[in-house]
Amino acid sequence: MTSEPLRRSDVLTAGEASQLLGIPRSTLYDLARRGELPARQIGRRWVFRRSLLDRATLPWTEPESWKTASDSRSISPLELAKPLPATVARKLRND
């Protein structure tokens, strides 16, 4: 796989990324540390690939959306809020 050379316009600083997303820089850093936004820390600086931030803003049900490493499959927030089935809850309590 050949990749295009990286250009300055492809990479955003934390200030540029927070402005693009409309969130405070502290929130951006927190999301990046937790792996909820695609970012790389180089020394003391965080850098953000514009293309990955674009994908991170897509609904997570979209196949092209960026997913964290823990997102093994797409689960809607409503699905996460559902209580466990009684049989599963009982099994967990007994283990």
A tleap script that builds the chain and sets N, CA, C and O, in Angstrom:
source leaprc.protein.ff14SB
mol = sequence {
  NMET THR SER GLU PRO LEU ARG ARG SER ASP
  VAL LEU THR ALA GLY GLU ALA SER GLN LEU
  LEU GLY ILE PRO ARG SER THR LEU TYR ASP
  LEU ALA ARG ARG GLY GLU LEU PRO ALA ARG
  GLN ILE GLY ARG ARG TRP VAL PHE ARG ARG
  SER LEU LEU ASP ARG ALA THR LEU PRO TRP
  THR GLU PRO GLU SER TRP LYS THR ALA SER
  ASP SER ARG SER ILE SER PRO LEU GLU LEU
  ALA LYS PRO LEU PRO ALA THR VAL ALA ARG
  LYS LEU ARG ASN CASP
}
set mol.1.N position { 0.850 -1.176 0.000 }
set mol.1.CA position { 0.000 0.000 0.000 }
set mol.1.C position { 0.896 1.240 0.000 }
set mol.1.O position { 1.709 1.426 0.906 }
set mol.2.N position { 0.748 2.058 -0.986 }
set mol.2.CA position { 1.506 3.300 -1.048 }
set mol.2.C position { 0.664 4.433 -0.503 }
set mol.2.O position { -0.521 4.560 -0.812 }
set mol.3.N position { 1.292 5.238 0.301 }
set mol.3.CA position { 0.537 6.350 0.868 }
set mol.3.C position { 1.097 7.662 0.340 }
set mol.3.O position { 2.273 7.775 -0.006 }
set mol.4.N position { 0.232 8.622 0.294 }
set mol.4.CA position { 0.626 9.963 -0.133 }
set mol.4.C position { 1.519 10.577 0.929 }
set mol.4.O position { 1.356 10.288 2.114 }
set mol.5.N position { 2.468 11.426 0.522 }
set mol.5.CA position { 3.281 12.113 1.531 }
set mol.5.C position { 2.404 13.009 2.405 }
set mol.5.O position { 1.455 13.635 1.932 }
set mol.6.N position { 2.742 13.050 3.670 }
set mol.6.CA position { 1.994 13.853 4.630 }
set mol.6.C position { 2.269 15.338 4.388 }
set mol.6.O position { 3.421 15.748 4.244 }
set mol.7.N position { 1.218 16.124 4.345 }
set mol.7.CA position { 1.351 17.573 4.167 }
set mol.7.C position { 0.939 18.266 5.457 }
set mol.7.O position { 0.207 17.693 6.264 }
set mol.8.N position { 1.397 19.478 5.653 }
set mol.8.CA position { 1.065 20.252 6.853 }
set mol.8.C position { -0.442 20.390 7.009 }
set mol.8.O position { -0.957 20.349 8.126 }
set mol.9.N position { -1.150 20.552 5.900 }
set mol.9.CA position { -2.610 20.721 5.973 }
set mol.9.C position { -3.321 19.444 6.414 }
set mol.9.O position { -4.497 19.490 6.773 }
set mol.10.N position { -2.620 18.297 6.394 }
set mol.10.CA position { -3.216 17.032 6.829 }
set mol.10.C position { -3.212 16.872 8.345 }
set mol.10.O position { -3.949 16.048 8.887 }
set mol.11.N position { -2.382 17.660 9.030 }
set mol.11.CA position { -2.178 17.506 10.471 }
set mol.11.C position { -2.645 18.770 11.187 }
set mol.11.O position { -2.344 19.884 10.760 }
set mol.12.N position { -3.384 18.583 12.280 }
set mol.12.CA position { -3.886 19.710 13.065 }
set mol.12.C position { -3.223 19.728 14.438 }
set mol.12.O position { -2.940 18.680 15.019 }
set mol.13.N position { -2.983 20.920 14.941 }
set mol.13.CA position { -2.529 21.064 16.319 }
set mol.13.C position { -3.748 20.908 17.224 }
set mol.13.O position { -4.881 20.858 16.745 }
set mol.14.N position { -3.513 20.833 18.514 }
set mol.14.CA position { -4.630 20.721 19.463 }
set mol.14.C position { -5.539 21.946 19.361 }
set mol.14.O position { -6.762 21.821 19.415 }
set mol.15.N position { -4.944 23.123 19.213 }
set mol.15.CA position { -5.749 24.343 19.080 }
set mol.15.C position { -6.620 24.324 17.843 }
set mol.15.O position { -7.791 24.701 17.892 }
set mol.16.N position { -6.045 23.882 16.723 }
set mol.16.CA position { -6.807 23.815 15.469 }
set mol.16.C position { -7.906 22.761 15.551 }
set mol.16.O position { -9.022 22.987 15.084 }
set mol.17.N position { -7.590 21.604 16.146 }
set mol.17.CA position { -8.585 20.536 16.275 }
set mol.17.C position { -9.731 20.947 17.191 }
set mol.17.O position { -10.892 20.669 16.894 }
set mol.18.N position { -9.410 21.614 18.313 }
set mol.18.CA position { -10.478 22.031 19.229 }
set mol.18.C position { -11.363 23.091 18.579 }
set mol.18.O position { -12.575 23.110 18.792 }
set mol.19.N position { -10.759 23.962 17.795 }
set mol.19.CA position { -11.546 24.976 17.088 }
set mol.19.C position { -12.429 24.322 16.025 }
set mol.19.O position { -13.596 24.685 15.877 }
set mol.20.N position { -11.877 23.365 15.290 }
set mol.20.CA position { -12.639 22.663 14.261 }
set mol.20.C position { -13.842 21.937 14.850 }
set mol.20.O position { -14.936 21.974 14.285 }
set mol.21.N position { -13.634 21.275 15.994 }
set mol.21.CA position { -14.703 20.494 16.627 }
set mol.21.C position { -15.605 21.343 17.516 }
set mol.21.O position { -16.691 20.907 17.899 }
set mol.22.N position { -15.153 22.562 17.847 }
set mol.22.CA position { -15.962 23.444 18.684 }
set mol.22.C position { -16.013 23.003 20.135 }
set mol.22.O position { -17.028 23.180 20.808 }
set mol.23.N position { -14.914 22.428 20.621 }
set mol.23.CA position { -14.855 21.989 22.017 }
set mol.23.C position { -13.626 22.610 22.675 }
set mol.23.O position { -12.665 22.951 21.985 }
set mol.24.N position { -13.642 22.761 24.000 }
set mol.24.CA position { -12.470 23.305 24.682 }
set mol.24.C position { -11.250 22.393 24.500 }
set mol.24.O position { -11.387 21.179 24.348 }
set mol.25.N position { -10.085 22.982 24.519 }
set mol.25.CA position { -8.851 22.216 24.350 }
set mol.25.C position { -8.699 21.167 25.445 }
set mol.25.O position { -8.207 20.069 25.185 }
set mol.26.N position { -9.116 21.493 26.670 }
set mol.26.CA position { -8.999 20.524 27.769 }
set mol.26.C position { -9.851 19.281 27.490 }
set mol.26.O position { -9.437 18.164 27.800 }
set mol.27.N position { -11.021 19.468 26.915 }
set mol.27.CA position { -11.880 18.334 26.557 }
set mol.27.C position { -11.233 17.516 25.450 }
set mol.27.O position { -11.273 16.286 25.474 }
set mol.28.N position { -10.643 18.195 24.489 }
set mol.28.CA position { -9.958 17.526 23.389 }
set mol.28.C position { -8.833 16.641 23.927 }
set mol.28.O position { -8.710 15.484 23.524 }
set mol.29.N position { -8.015 17.176 24.831 }
set mol.29.CA position { -6.925 16.403 25.426 }
set mol.29.C position { -7.471 15.189 26.175 }
set mol.29.O position { -6.918 14.094 26.070 }
set mol.30.N position { -8.538 15.378 26.920 }
set mol.30.CA position { -9.137 14.291 27.686 }
set mol.30.C position { -9.626 13.182 26.753 }
set mol.30.O position { -9.369 12.003 26.998 }
set mol.31.N position { -10.331 13.558 25.684 }
set mol.31.CA position { -10.826 12.575 24.721 }
set mol.31.C position { -9.672 11.855 24.029 }
set mol.31.O position { -9.749 10.652 23.779 }
set mol.32.N position { -8.607 12.586 23.720 }
set mol.32.CA position { -7.446 11.974 23.068 }
set mol.32.C position { -6.754 10.988 24.009 }
set mol.32.O position { -6.381 9.892 23.589 }
set mol.33.N position { -6.580 11.363 25.270 }
set mol.33.CA position { -5.937 10.469 26.253 }
set mol.33.C position { -6.721 9.172 26.441 }
set mol.33.O position { -6.142 8.097 26.594 }
set mol.34.N position { -8.059 9.294 26.426 }
set mol.34.CA position { -8.908 8.110 26.612 }
set mol.34.C position { -9.061 7.287 25.334 }
set mol.34.O position { -9.655 6.210 25.359 }
set mol.35.N position { -8.530 7.787 24.221 }
set mol.35.CA position { -8.635 7.057 22.960 }
set mol.35.C position { -9.959 7.243 22.255 }
set mol.35.O position { -10.270 6.504 21.321 }
set mol.36.N position { -10.754 8.225 22.687 }
set mol.36.CA position { -12.049 8.457 22.066 }
set mol.36.C position { -11.951 9.359 20.844 }
set mol.36.O position { -12.907 9.469 20.076 }
set mol.37.N position { -10.816 9.997 20.660 }
set mol.37.CA position { -10.507 10.754 19.448 }
set mol.37.C position { -9.180 10.239 18.919 }
set mol.37.O position { -8.265 9.968 19.696 }
set mol.38.N position { -9.065 10.101 17.599 }
set mol.38.CA position { -7.801 9.638 17.032 }
set mol.38.C position { -6.735 10.722 17.150 }
set mol.38.O position { -6.896 11.811 16.599 }
set mol.39.N position { -5.667 10.438 17.853 }
set mol.39.CA position { -4.612 11.425 18.061 }
set mol.39.C position { -3.314 10.701 18.369 }
set mol.39.O position { -3.307 9.512 18.689 }
set mol.40.N position { -2.233 11.423 18.268 }
set mol.40.CA position { -0.920 10.882 18.609 }
set mol.40.C position { -0.181 11.927 19.415 }
set mol.40.O position { -0.152 13.100 19.046 }
set mol.41.N position { 0.413 11.506 20.509 }
set mol.41.CA position { 1.221 12.410 21.302 }
set mol.41.C position { 2.667 12.226 20.876 }
set mol.41.O position { 3.206 11.121 20.926 }
set mol.42.N position { 3.285 13.317 20.458 }
set mol.42.CA position { 4.683 13.316 20.056 }
set mol.42.C position { 5.394 14.248 21.022 }
set mol.42.O position { 5.246 15.468 20.948 }
set mol.43.N position { 6.160 13.669 21.920 }
set mol.43.CA position { 6.761 14.470 22.983 }
set mol.43.C position { 5.660 15.006 23.873 }
set mol.43.O position { 4.870 14.239 24.422 }
set mol.44.N position { 5.606 16.318 24.016 }
set mol.44.CA position { 4.557 16.933 24.834 }
set mol.44.C position { 3.386 17.430 23.991 }
set mol.44.O position { 2.396 17.915 24.539 }
set mol.45.N position { 3.481 17.316 22.677 }
set mol.45.CA position { 2.433 17.827 21.788 }
set mol.45.C position { 1.519 16.722 21.291 }
set mol.45.O position { 1.934 15.587 21.057 }
set mol.46.N position { 0.264 17.098 21.142 }
set mol.46.CA position { -0.705 16.199 20.533 }
set mol.46.C position { -0.933 16.661 19.104 }
set mol.46.O position { -1.035 17.859 18.839 }
set mol.47.N position { -1.013 15.701 18.176 }
set mol.47.CA position { -1.321 16.021 16.785 }
set mol.47.C position { -2.511 15.182 16.342 }
set mol.47.O position { -2.730 14.077 16.837 }
set mol.48.N position { -3.260 15.718 15.419 }
set mol.48.CA position { -4.508 15.105 14.976 }
set mol.48.C position { -4.529 15.090 13.448 }
set mol.48.O position { -4.314 16.124 12.815 }
set mol.49.N position { -4.785 13.930 12.856 }
set mol.49.CA position { -4.920 13.832 11.406 }
set mol.49.C position { -6.316 14.318 11.032 }
set mol.49.O position { -7.316 13.835 11.563 }
set mol.50.N position { -6.370 15.263 10.127 }
set mol.50.CA position { -7.651 15.836 9.702 }
set mol.50.C position { -8.593 14.746 9.188 }
set mol.50.O position { -9.776 14.748 9.527 }
set mol.51.N position { -8.093 13.829 8.388 }
set mol.51.CA position { -8.948 12.785 7.808 }
set mol.51.C position { -9.554 11.889 8.892 }
set mol.51.O position { -10.705 11.467 8.776 }
set mol.52.N position { -8.779 11.596 9.946 }
set mol.52.CA position { -9.319 10.758 11.026 }
set mol.52.C position { -10.331 11.514 11.871 }
set mol.52.O position { -11.310 10.929 12.334 }
set mol.53.N position { -10.106 12.815 12.077 }
set mol.53.CA position { -11.099 13.607 12.819 }
set mol.53.C position { -12.398 13.701 12.025 }
set mol.53.O position { -13.486 13.676 12.601 }
set mol.54.N position { -12.284 13.810 10.702 }
set mol.54.CA position { -13.487 13.815 9.863 }
set mol.54.C position { -14.269 12.522 10.068 }
set mol.54.O position { -15.491 12.544 10.207 }
set mol.55.N position { -13.556 11.392 10.085 }
set mol.55.CA position { -14.219 10.102 10.300 }
set mol.55.C position { -14.769 9.980 11.708 }
set mol.55.O position { -15.794 9.332 11.917 }
set mol.56.N position { -14.099 10.599 12.685 }
set mol.56.CA position { -14.550 10.514 14.078 }
set mol.56.C position { -15.838 11.286 14.310 }
set mol.56.O position { -16.545 11.030 15.284 }
set mol.57.N position { -16.150 12.224 13.431 }
set mol.57.CA position { -17.373 13.005 13.600 }
set mol.57.C position { -18.582 12.352 12.928 }
set mol.57.O position { -19.709 12.823 13.083 }
set mol.58.N position { -18.351 11.270 12.182 }
set mol.58.CA position { -19.469 10.548 11.567 }
set mol.58.C position { -20.223 9.767 12.637 }
set mol.58.O position { -19.638 9.388 13.652 }
set mol.59.N position { -21.515 9.523 12.423 }
set mol.59.CA position { -22.226 8.649 13.364 }
set mol.59.C position { -21.511 7.297 13.420 }
set mol.59.O position { -21.066 6.788 12.392 }
set mol.60.N position { -21.401 6.723 14.602 }
set mol.60.CA position { -20.610 5.500 14.728 }
set mol.60.C position { -21.246 4.288 14.080 }
set mol.60.O position { -20.632 3.223 14.025 }
set mol.61.N position { -22.470 4.432 13.589 }
set mol.61.CA position { -23.101 3.348 12.847 }
set mol.61.C position { -22.633 3.336 11.395 }
set mol.61.O position { -22.838 2.349 10.689 }
set mol.62.N position { -22.006 4.425 10.943 }
set mol.62.CA position { -21.483 4.494 9.576 }
set mol.62.C position { -20.259 3.589 9.461 }
set mol.62.O position { -19.398 3.603 10.341 }
set mol.63.N position { -20.172 2.805 8.392 }
set mol.63.CA position { -19.010 1.911 8.248 }
set mol.63.C position { -17.679 2.656 8.181 }
set mol.63.O position { -16.660 2.117 8.611 }
set mol.64.N position { -17.661 3.871 7.657 }
set mol.64.CA position { -16.416 4.622 7.512 }
set mol.64.C position { -16.015 5.352 8.784 }
set mol.64.O position { -14.939 5.949 8.835 }
set mol.65.N position { -16.864 5.318 9.823 }
set mol.65.CA position { -16.566 6.098 11.021 }
set mol.65.C position { -15.370 5.512 11.760 }
set mol.65.O position { -15.110 4.311 11.693 }
set mol.66.N position { -14.642 6.385 12.470 }
set mol.66.CA position { -13.497 5.956 13.261 }
set mol.66.C position { -14.019 5.331 14.537 }
set mol.66.O position { -14.909 5.879 15.188 }
set mol.67.N position { -13.468 4.190 14.892 }
set mol.67.CA position { -13.896 3.517 16.110 }
set mol.67.C position { -12.677 3.293 16.996 }
set mol.67.O position { -11.570 3.076 16.502 }
set mol.68.N position { -12.887 3.348 18.292 }
set mol.68.CA position { -11.792 3.084 19.226 }
set mol.68.C position { -11.455 1.603 19.187 }
set mol.68.O position { -12.230 0.801 18.666 }
set mol.69.N position { -10.321 1.244 19.727 }
set mol.69.CA position { -9.900 -0.151 19.733 }
set mol.69.C position { -10.885 -1.031 20.494 }
set mol.69.O position { -11.016 -2.218 20.196 }
set mol.70.N position { -11.574 -0.459 21.469 }
set mol.70.CA position { -12.523 -1.258 22.254 }
set mol.70.C position { -13.864 -1.433 21.547 }
set mol.70.O position { -14.705 -2.203 22.010 }
set mol.71.N position { -14.073 -0.737 20.443 }
set mol.71.CA position { -15.322 -0.885 19.684 }
set mol.71.C position { -15.206 -2.088 18.760 }
set mol.71.O position { -14.932 -1.933 17.569 }
set mol.72.N position { -15.410 -3.278 19.298 }
set mol.72.CA position { -15.265 -4.479 18.477 }
set mol.72.C position { -16.429 -4.628 17.511 }
set mol.72.O position { -16.295 -5.262 16.465 }
set mol.73.N position { -17.553 -4.057 17.853 }
set mol.73.CA position { -18.704 -4.051 16.946 }
set mol.73.C position { -19.494 -2.790 17.228 }
set mol.73.O position { -19.340 -2.173 18.282 }
set mol.74.N position { -20.328 -2.415 16.300 }
set mol.74.CA position { -21.127 -1.217 16.492 }
set mol.74.C position { -22.278 -1.494 17.439 }
set mol.74.O position { -23.081 -2.397 17.205 }
set mol.75.N position { -22.357 -0.720 18.503 }
set mol.75.CA position { -23.433 -0.833 19.482 }
set mol.75.C position { -23.996 0.567 19.669 }
set mol.75.O position { -23.248 1.519 19.892 }
set mol.76.N position { -25.290 0.688 19.582 }
set mol.76.CA position { -25.890 2.002 19.764 }
set mol.76.C position { -25.900 2.357 21.245 }
set mol.76.O position { -25.918 1.462 22.089 }
set mol.77.N position { -25.890 3.654 21.579 }
set mol.77.CA position { -25.959 4.046 22.985 }
set mol.77.C position { -27.195 3.485 23.690 }
set mol.77.O position { -27.141 3.180 24.881 }
set mol.78.N position { -28.305 3.347 22.967 }
set mol.78.CA position { -29.513 2.774 23.573 }
set mol.78.C position { -29.299 1.310 23.926 }
set mol.78.O position { -29.799 0.825 24.941 }
set mol.79.N position { -28.553 0.615 23.081 }
set mol.79.CA position { -28.283 -0.790 23.352 }
set mol.79.C position { -27.418 -0.943 24.598 }
set mol.79.O position { -27.597 -1.886 25.369 }
set mol.80.N position { -26.477 -0.013 24.797 }
set mol.80.CA position { -25.632 -0.061 25.984 }
set mol.80.C position { -26.434 0.174 27.254 }
set mol.80.O position { -26.078 -0.338 28.315 }
set mol.81.N position { -27.512 0.945 27.156 }
set mol.81.CA position { -28.302 1.291 28.328 }
set mol.81.C position { -29.309 0.210 28.708 }
set mol.81.O position { -29.917 0.273 29.777 }
set mol.82.N position { -29.484 -0.776 27.841 }
set mol.82.CA position { -30.453 -1.829 28.133 }
set mol.82.C position { -29.969 -2.687 29.294 }
set mol.82.O position { -28.778 -2.986 29.389 }
set mol.83.N position { -30.883 -3.088 30.181 }
set mol.83.CA position { -30.476 -3.979 31.264 }
set mol.83.C position { -30.129 -5.363 30.703 }
set mol.83.O position { -30.613 -5.752 29.641 }
set mol.84.N position { -29.296 -6.085 31.421 }
set mol.84.CA position { -28.941 -7.438 31.005 }
set mol.84.C position { -30.159 -8.346 31.125 }
set mol.84.O position { -30.992 -8.157 32.011 }
set mol.85.N position { -30.262 -9.323 30.242 }
set mol.85.CA position { -31.337 -10.307 30.414 }
set mol.85.C position { -31.185 -10.994 31.771 }
set mol.85.O position { -30.068 -11.166 32.258 }
set mol.86.N position { -32.284 -11.377 32.370 }
set mol.86.CA position { -32.275 -11.963 33.718 }
set mol.86.C position { -31.367 -13.182 33.801 }
set mol.86.O position { -30.676 -13.362 34.804 }
set mol.87.N position { -31.354 -14.021 32.772 }
set mol.87.CA position { -30.518 -15.223 32.814 }
set mol.87.C position { -29.038 -14.860 32.839 }
set mol.87.O position { -28.260 -15.513 33.533 }
set mol.88.N position { -28.641 -13.847 32.109 }
set mol.88.CA position { -27.240 -13.416 32.084 }
set mol.88.C position { -26.878 -12.782 33.426 }
set mol.88.O position { -25.807 -13.052 33.970 }
set mol.89.N position { -27.762 -11.946 33.958 }
set mol.89.CA position { -27.509 -11.300 35.244 }
set mol.89.C position { -27.334 -12.351 36.347 }
set mol.89.O position { -26.439 -12.224 37.182 }
set mol.90.N position { -28.185 -13.391 36.356 }
set mol.90.CA position { -28.080 -14.459 37.354 }
set mol.90.C position { -26.760 -15.205 37.219 }
set mol.90.O position { -26.105 -15.512 38.216 }
set mol.91.N position { -26.377 -15.491 35.990 }
set mol.91.CA position { -25.116 -16.208 35.740 }
set mol.91.C position { -23.939 -15.394 36.255 }
set mol.91.O position { -23.031 -15.947 36.875 }
set mol.92.N position { -23.940 -14.090 36.007 }
set mol.92.CA position { -22.859 -13.238 36.475 }
set mol.92.C position { -22.795 -13.196 38.002 }
set mol.92.O position { -21.709 -13.204 38.582 }
set mol.93.N position { -23.963 -13.152 38.651 }
set mol.93.CA position { -23.995 -13.140 40.107 }
set mol.93.C position { -23.471 -14.447 40.695 }
set mol.93.O position { -22.831 -14.441 41.746 }
set mol.94.N position { -23.738 -15.565 40.025 }
set mol.94.CA position { -23.328 -16.881 40.531 }
set mol.94.C position { -21.868 -17.177 40.289 }
set mol.94.O position { -21.313 -18.052 40.954 }
set mol.95.N position { -21.223 -16.492 39.370 }
set mol.95.CA position { -19.801 -16.752 39.056 }
set mol.95.C position { -18.865 -16.096 40.009 }
set mol.95.O position { -17.649 -16.226 39.869 }
savepdb mol mol.pdb
quit
